[in-house]
Amino acid sequence: MAFPGRPSPPPRRGPATTLGGHGRAVNAVAFSPDGRLLASGSSDRTVVLWDVTDASHPTRAAGLTSHHRAVNAVAFSPDGRLLASGSTDWSVILWDVTDDLVNPARSAVLVHERPGWLFRDGWRQGGVHAVGFSPDGRFIACVSDRTVIVWDVSDPARPSRCARVTHHRRAWRSGPVISVMFSPDGRLLASGSDGDKNTGVLWDVSEPTYPVRTAVVRPQARDWPKALSAGGAPAVHSVVFSHDGRLLATGSGDLGVVSGTYRSWRQGAVTVWDVTDPAHPVRTGTGTLPLAGLGDTGQMYAVAFSPDGRLLASGCENATVTLWDVTDPTHLTPTAHLTGHRKAVRGLAFSPDGRMLAGCGVDTTVRLWETS
């Protein structure tokens, strides 16, 4: 029912297809550049490749089982020849997916050191949390515990480590780094973390062996001093650049503090930044989900831009997937709620043609929605 003066809620749409090939939570999804394959990584230690040539009848093409712990991240190289998978076993495996999809060959394993200290951040239990290829495919950025590590994979069989950076000079003061992405022109790298003031960082990687911090982007918080004392800064769980590189979106939680107490609540929030001048990013707009009564909506775990840059998808801890119209970045307008997931949404990815959106989550499924 619509009320005078109150905007009508956006329509709700169910998933076009549901993929149920995993035994535990699905943490990440990624489309191949040609849109023919969809990769999903799960806490059941597997990566599944799906043939989505016919999106209405996707088929399982392969199951990759070399990881010893949960798979948190998957990403295809820009030419589609490699698939990278990152795990809590502190490794990133590079798979050759050019010829044999039934039994893809391992090109290399990128091993990350296990730190002397560990953190426990909900479903993340140390290890590699996110991976992202540079646009030219020469480099891959991996976030492992509290560091961002850049590897040169121009020769996939002989990768070499280029650089290692942290959000703080002293790694122990930094929160766990949990998201990473290169800009479309390859000159910037965005990373997001939890537990400190530098929750979102922009790096100049024009020279990948010497990343230089250019700016810090902080998600919305009602009262930063109180928020920090109440349990930490709002985390940047996901970062994504628009395809023209002009905008950066972050998924987090708008952290508020109950007046007169040290108790806090989190309201899922997506924030859009204009990064035309990387040294001075400008917050253009923030979208939040309505609080359910006195409860919170939790964290915004995933964000993804459509290829044409007109839509931004967000996935929340309360199982909500929302499409936002960002043609005017100063006014984020929700256009649809995509239903189907029953628990927290952990990953989102648009198909290269923008016609499909894939989502994954704690309910062990991958969902596909039509976006047009």
Phi, psi and omega in degrees: 000132179264145180245145180303134177081355181245126182296143178290143178294151180295153180294158179251133180232136178277168181288146176286322183215145176239129178251126185237049186265003182251156181263346179223188183306141176259123190258341185202148175223152178204138174270147171288156183303329179273359177076005184277331183241149171233127177255141177227135180245139191226161174290352175279010175079009184245158167243130179247134173258128180247135172273111183247028176305317171256098187297336180280343179222066179293150179233151178282122182264324182197156173234123184255127192232029184274346179282150182260350179219188185303141175265120184258341189213144173219146178201140175266147172290157183302330179272358177078005183277334183239147169238128176255137176230131182246143190223165173286001172274013177066030178228153168239123179258132174261120182253136174273112184246028183278324189246294187261100179283337180289319179227073180300141181274147175276122177278321182193163174236122177267112185262129179250142183294139172279124183290162177287343177241154178233156173237160177230109185240078179063238184280351176269128183236049182081173180093203182268129185250335182203151177220153178202133178275149170287157184301330179272357177079001183285329188234155172226132177260133180234135174256120182234113183055248185253021183229157169249124182241129179253129179245145171269115181242028178299330167249097187301335181280343181223068180290153178224144181282132182258316188203156177218126181225158175231161179291335175239154177300323175262113186303325183293341179273348182275148173281168177300130176277130191230000179207152182201148175196139172279149172286159182301331178270358177078004184271339181239153172229129177252139177222149180233148184218180181231145168093007176211175183289330181272060187287331175232131184229138171256130180244139170274115181243032174304324170248096189301336180283347180224072178299139181237127179291129180252330183194160174245133176244120182254133175290170184291138173213138185292324182208098186300312180302315179292323180298317180295319181287341182270004176136014174114158179289156177296129184285150168262098185280334184211142175229144178206136174268146170291161188290343174267357177077003184279330185242149172235131176247141177236141175253129186205203173229128175287104188274123177240160181239133178293126185306132176080003182224177174255012177280147183230162173227157181235131179242119183310130185221141171239130184239136179249134182239139171272115183248029176304320171254098187300334181283342181223069178297143183242125176288120183261329182192156178226135176243133179233155177268143180300138176291139179271098183062231178266357179277169180257169179263000177078205186265152171267103188276336188217142172221149179206133175272143171288155182303328180275357177075006182273336183238149172233126178259142178227143178237133191241164179297335181269019175078009181272132169247124184238138171260128180247136172277117182243026175299329169246098186298345179278348179224093178283120184244120177290128182253339180195148169252125182262119187260168177139314178289143181255346179223187187308139177267126186249343182207148178219149176203132173275146171292156183303330179272357177077004184275342181231149173236129177255138176228153179218161183190192186293338182283011174074009184246161167247131181245141177242129177240146169278135183256356179216000000 
